[in-house]
C-alpha cells in the first residue's frame, strides 16, 4: 500500500521516477543483450555462411592470433621437453614450397595460422557441420576441424 503524500512529495517523486525507470530500462537492455549473446548459438542461422563483416573478420583474426600463440608455446617450449627439439612449421613450409628463405617460410606459417585456418573453420567446417550434422555443438565441430588439420 502506498503512503499518502502531500503535493510537494508527489512532485519530487514524479521528478525522480523517470530516472529510476531509465536506469531499469538500461539494466534490462544489458540483460537482454547478454541473453541474446548467450542464446545466439542455440538459434538457427538464416544463411549457410556467417556474414562477412569487419566484426566477423576481427573475431576470426583474434581467434587465429590466440590459437597460433598457443601453438607457438606448445611447439617451442613444451615439445622440446618431450622430444628434445622444437617443432619447426617454417621448415615444413620450406620443404613443401621449396623456399630457401626461412623468414618467408615463417611469415607464410603465421599468415596461414592467423588468417586462413580461422576462416576455413568459419566458411568450410562450420557450414558443412551445420548442413550435415546440425545436432553437433560448436566445440565438437572445432575439435573435428583441429583433428583434421593435425592429420592433414
SELUM-961850 format. One record per residue (C-alpha): residue number from 0; residue in one letter; x, y, z. Coordinates in steps of 0.02 Angstrom, whole numbers. Each point is the difference from the previous one (the first is absolute). Example, Ala and Ser with C-alpha at 12.3 -4.5 7.8 and 13.67 -1.06 7.14 Angstrom:
<atoms>
+------+------+--------+--------+--------+
! resi ! resn !      X !      Y !      Z !
+------+------+--------+--------+--------+
!    0 !    A !    615 !   -225 !    390 !
!    1 !    S !     69 !    172 !    -33 !
+------+------+--------+--------+--------+
</atoms>
This chain:
<atoms>
+------+------+--------+--------+--------+
! resi ! resn !      X !      Y !      Z !
+------+------+--------+--------+--------+
!    0 !    X !      0 !      0 !      0 !
!    1 !    X !     69 !    169 !    -47 !
!    2 !    X !     20 !    133 !    133 !
!    3 !    X !    -99 !    161 !    -11 !
!    4 !    X !    109 !    144 !    -58 !
!    5 !    X !    -29 !    183 !     -5 !
!    6 !    X !     11 !     99 !   -162 !
!    7 !    X !    186 !     41 !     18 !
!    8 !    X !     50 !   -183 !     25 !
!    9 !    X !    -98 !    -53 !   -153 !
!   10 !    X !     89 !    128 !   -107 !
!   11 !    X !    168 !    -59 !     67 !
!   12 !    X !    -50 !   -181 !    -28 !
!   13 !    X !    -53 !     36 !   -178 !
!   14 !    X !    165 !     85 !    -41 !
!   15 !    X !     99 !   -146 !     69 !
!   16 !    X !   -103 !   -138 !    -77 !
!   17 !    X !     57 !     19 !   -182 !
!   18 !    X !    180 !    -18 !     57 !
!   19 !    X !    -42 !   -164 !     84 !
!   20 !    X !    -91 !    -60 !   -154 !
!   21 !    X !    146 !     49 !   -110 !
!   22 !    X !    123 !    -95 !    109 !
!   23 !    X !   -116 !   -150 !      0 !
!   24 !    X !    -18 !      8 !   -190 !
!   25 !    X !    189 !      8 !    -21 !
!   26 !    X !     22 !   -150 !    116 !
!   27 !    X !   -133 !    -98 !    -95 !
!   28 !    X !     81 !     43 !   -166 !
!   29 !    X !    169 !    -63 !     59 !
!   30 !    X !    -81 !   -159 !     67 !
!   31 !    X !    -88 !    -23 !   -167 !
!   32 !    X !    165 !     22 !    -91 !
!   33 !    X !     82 !   -133 !    109 !
!   34 !    X !   -145 !   -120 !    -24 !
!   35 !    X !      4 !     28 !   -189 !
!   36 !    X !    188 !    -27 !     -2 !
!   37 !    X !     -9 !   -161 !    102 !
!   38 !    X !   -149 !    -69 !    -95 !
!   39 !    X !     63 !     46 !   -173 !
!   40 !    X !     87 !   -169 !    -16 !
!   41 !    X !   -166 !    -88 !     31 !
!   42 !    X !    -93 !    102 !   -130 !
!   43 !    X !      7 !    -62 !   -179 !
!   44 !    X !     92 !    110 !   -121 !
!   45 !    X !    -88 !     58 !   -155 !
!   46 !    X !    144 !    -27 !   -120 !
!   47 !    X !    126 !   -138 !    -25 !
!   48 !    X !    147 !    118 !     21 !
!   49 !    X !     29 !    132 !    134 !
!   50 !    X !    -14 !    180 !    -57 !
!   51 !    X !    165 !     67 !    -65 !
!   52 !    X !     15 !    156 !    105 !
!   53 !    X !    145 !     88 !     84 !
!   54 !    X !    -58 !    -70 !    167 !
!   55 !    X !      5 !   -178 !    -68 !
!   56 !    X !    170 !     26 !    -78 !
!   57 !    X !     67 !     82 !    159 !
!   58 !    X !    -64 !   -143 !    107 !
!   59 !    X !     75 !   -128 !   -118 !
!   60 !    X !    170 !     87 !      1 !
!   61 !    X !     -4 !     15 !    190 !
!   62 !    X !    -40 !   -186 !     12 !
!   63 !    X !    142 !    -36 !   -121 !
!   64 !    X !    122 !    103 !    103 !
!   65 !    X !    -48 !    -91 !    160 !
!   66 !    X !      7 !   -171 !    -83 !
!   67 !    X !    166 !     36 !    -85 !
!   68 !    X !     69 !     66 !    165 !
!   69 !    X !    -52 !   -161 !     87 !
!   70 !    X !     79 !   -101 !   -141 !
!   71 !    X !    164 !     97 !     12 !
!   72 !    X !      8 !    -29 !    188 !
!   73 !    X !    -31 !   -185 !    -28 !
!   74 !    X !    122 !    -16 !   -145 !
!   75 !    X !    143 !    102 !     71 !
!   76 !    X !     -7 !    -32 !    188 !
!   77 !    X !    -97 !   -157 !     44 !
!   78 !    X !     45 !   -116 !   -146 !
!   79 !    X !    190 !     19 !     27 !
!   80 !    X !    -22 !    -68 !    176 !
!   81 !    X !    -77 !   -159 !    -72 !
!   82 !    X !     91 !    -31 !   -163 !
!   83 !    X !    161 !     98 !     21 !
!   84 !    X !    -32 !    134 !   -131 !
!   85 !    X !   -132 !    126 !    -52 !
!   86 !    X !   -127 !    -26 !   -137 !
!   87 !    X !     45 !    104 !   -153 !
!   88 !    X !   -152 !     40 !   -108 !
!   89 !    X !    106 !    121 !   -102 !
!   90 !    X !    114 !   -144 !    -47 !
!   91 !    X !   -154 !    -97 !    -58 !
!   92 !    X !    -53 !    150 !   -106 !
!   93 !    X !    177 !      9 !    -72 !
!   94 !    X !     -2 !   -183 !    -48 !
!   95 !    X !   -176 !      4 !    -75 !
!   96 !    X !     19 !    161 !   -100 !
!   97 !    X !    187 !     -6 !    -31 !
!   98 !    X !     36 !    165 !     87 !
!   99 !    X !    180 !     34 !     47 !
!  100 !    X !    -44 !    153 !    105 !
!  101 !    X !    -44 !    -50 !    180 !
!  102 !    X !    -82 !    169 !     39 !
!  103 !    X !   -117 !    -17 !   -150 !
!  104 !    X !    -47 !   -177 !     55 !
!  105 !    X !    -34 !     63 !    177 !
!  106 !    X !   -109 !    141 !    -71 !
!  107 !    X !   -100 !   -125 !   -104 !
!  108 !    X !    -24 !   -107 !    155 !
!  109 !    X !    -62 !    149 !    102 !
!  110 !    X !   -119 !     65 !   -134 !
!  111 !    X !    -75 !   -171 !    -27 !
!  112 !    X !    -21 !    -29 !    187 !
!  113 !    X !    -68 !    172 !     42 !
!  114 !    X !   -111 !     33 !   -151 !
!  115 !    X !    -38 !   -153 !   -105 !
!  116 !    X !    -29 !   -136 !    132 !
!  117 !    X !   -134 !    102 !     92 !
!  118 !    X !    -83 !     49 !   -164 !
!  119 !    X !      7 !   -183 !    -52 !
!  120 !    X !    -93 !    -45 !    158 !
!  121 !    X !   -130 !    136 !    -27 !
!  122 !    X !    -31 !    -26 !   -185 !
!  123 !    X !     38 !   -185 !    -25 !
!  124 !    X !    -10 !   -106 !    158 !
!  125 !    X !   -144 !     90 !     86 !
!  126 !    X !   -115 !      7 !   -153 !
!  127 !    X !     32 !   -185 !    -36 !
!  128 !    X !    -41 !    -42 !    180 !
!  129 !    X !   -156 !    110 !     -3 !
!  130 !    X !    -59 !    -83 !   -159 !
!  131 !    X !     36 !   -183 !     37 !
!  132 !    X !     20 !     -9 !    190 !
!  133 !    X !   -109 !    140 !     71 !
!  134 !    X !    -13 !    -87 !    169 !
!  135 !    X !    187 !     18 !     35 !
!  136 !    X !     48 !    144 !    116 !
!  137 !    X !    137 !    117 !    -60 !
!  138 !    X !    137 !    -70 !    117 !
!  139 !    X !    -19 !   -171 !    -80 !
!  140 !    X !      9 !     76 !   -174 !
!  141 !    X !    154 !    100 !     53 !
!  142 !    X !     84 !   -157 !     68 !
!  143 !    X !    -37 !    -92 !   -162 !
!  144 !    X !     71 !    145 !   -101 !
!  145 !    X !    157 !      2 !    109 !
!  146 !    X !     21 !   -188 !    -16 !
!  147 !    X !    -20 !     13 !   -188 !
!  148 !    X !    134 !    134 !     -7 !
!  149 !    X !    113 !   -106 !    108 !
!  150 !    X !    -20 !   -154 !   -111 !
!  151 !    X !     19 !     92 !   -165 !
+------+------+--------+--------+--------+
</atoms>
